[in-house]
Amino acid sequence: MGIFRQRMKELRENRGLTQQALGEALNIGKSAIALYETEKRQPDPDTLKKLAVFFQCSVDYLLGLTDACQTEIPGTVSALTPEMVSFVTDRSNHKLISLIHDIKARGYSNEVIEEWLVSLSNTLNLLHHTYQREKPPGTADQLLVQEMKGKYKDARTGKK
């Protein structure tokens, strides 16, 4: 077995990820991941870098040029916490991850994206707690969706 495919598969499986989950986390098709792991295709340099950052190892390690899996890559987060891995592998978060990729592609800095995510999280928590206190159990989500639709429609039509 080739060293790249062996190491990539090992790193993926050690984190409990399917090919689908890894592909979605990196914005790469599942079929591409499968082709890399069967050595029917080789990743381009950008994809190698994404894999190295995601798996917290060097490109040299992935390619078999070194046996030391460097756990800290300059300019990246030093380690993925269990919460981050859980977030990335949860399919319900994949649209948000895609949105973050799109925002990053438009040139926004990590700091701006982080501020936006903190603000979004705070807003969602506030809404959740507000509706949990004011509404009967089980109706909070329905009422929130109806209210937000109404506000959106009013904003579009100019009503207050």
N, C-alpha and C positions, 0 to 999 in steps of 0.2 A: 504494500500500500504506500502511495506517495506521502511524503512527510507533510505537505500542505494539507491535503485532504484529511489525513489522520489527525493532525492538530486542530483543524477547524471543527471537525466532527466531535472530537474529544472536548474541546472548549464549549461547544454548543450543548452537548449532552450533560456535561458537568453542571451547567446552569439550568438544566431541566427545560431547555427550549426545543420546540419543534422547528423543522425547517421553515414552516409557515411563520411562526412567531419571530424567528430571527430575521427573515426576509422583511416582514412588516416593520420591525423595529429599526431596520436599516434602510427602509424604503427601497428594497430590492425584491424582485419576484421570487417566490418559493422555488420555481423551476431553476433559477440561476443558482440558488444555494445548493440544490440537488446536483446540478451539473458540476459545481465546484467540488463537491464531496465525492463525485465519481470520476473526477479528473477528465471530464469531457469538455470542460471549459476552464479557462484561467481568468481570475478576476483582474480588472484593470487597476492601475495604481491608486485611483481614488477609492475604489472598493476595498483594496487591501488596507488603506489607511482607515476607512470606516470600521473594518473588522478589527484592526489592532486597537483602535480607541474603544470600541464596544467591549472587547474582551480584555482590555487592560493589559495588553502585551505589545511587544514590538513587532514590526513587520518582519524583521530578521528572524524572530522566533517562529512566526507563521510559515516562513519560507524555508525553515530548517537551517538557517545560517548560524544560529546559536541555539544552545539547549536551555538557556536561561530565559524563562518567561518573565521579562521585565514587567513588574507590576505597576510601575509608575512611569507614565509617558509625559514629557515636558508639555505644558500647556493644556493638560486635560485634568479631569477630576481624578483623584488618586484611587478611588475604588467605587464600584457600584454597590450601594447599600442594598440589603434585601428588599427594602421598600421600593427602590428604583427598579429592581429586576421584576418585582411583582407588578408594578405599574406598567412596565413595558410589555410584559407578557399577557396582561389582561386585555382581551380583545375589545372591551368597551372603551378603552383609552386610545385606540389606534387612530380615530379621527382627530383627536386632540394632538397626537404625535405628528400626524400629517400636517395639521395646521401649523404647528411649531416649525416643521421643516420648511413649509412655504414662507413663513415669516422670516426665518433665517436666510432663505434664498433671496429675499428682497433686500438683504443687507442690514437688517437690524442686529444690533449687538446682543450678546448673551445677557448683558445687564438689563437691557430694555425688555427682552423676552422674560427674564426672571421677574422683573417688576410687574409686567403684565400678568404673569401667572399668579403671583402673590395677590394682586388686586382681584383677579378672577376668583381665586380660592376664597378670599375674604368675603366677596360679594355673594358667592354661592352659600357659604356658611351662614351669613347673615340672613339671606332669604330662607334657608332651611330652618333656622331657629325661629325666625319670625312666623313662618307658616306652621311650624309644629306647635307653637304656643297658641296661635289665634284660631286655628281650624281643628275640627274634629279629626281624630286619627284616621288615616287612610285617604283623606281627601286633599291633603296638602299639595301633592304633586299635580293632581288634576286642576285644582284651583290656581296654582302657580302658572301652569301652562295656559289656562284660559285667560288669566289676567295679563300675562305677557303678550299673548296674541292680540288682546284688546288694545293694549298700549302701543304695540307695533302698528296695528291698523289705524289707530287714532293719530299716531305720528305721521304716517304716510298721507292721511287725508287732511291733516292740519287741525284736527279737533283736539280740545283739551279736556 
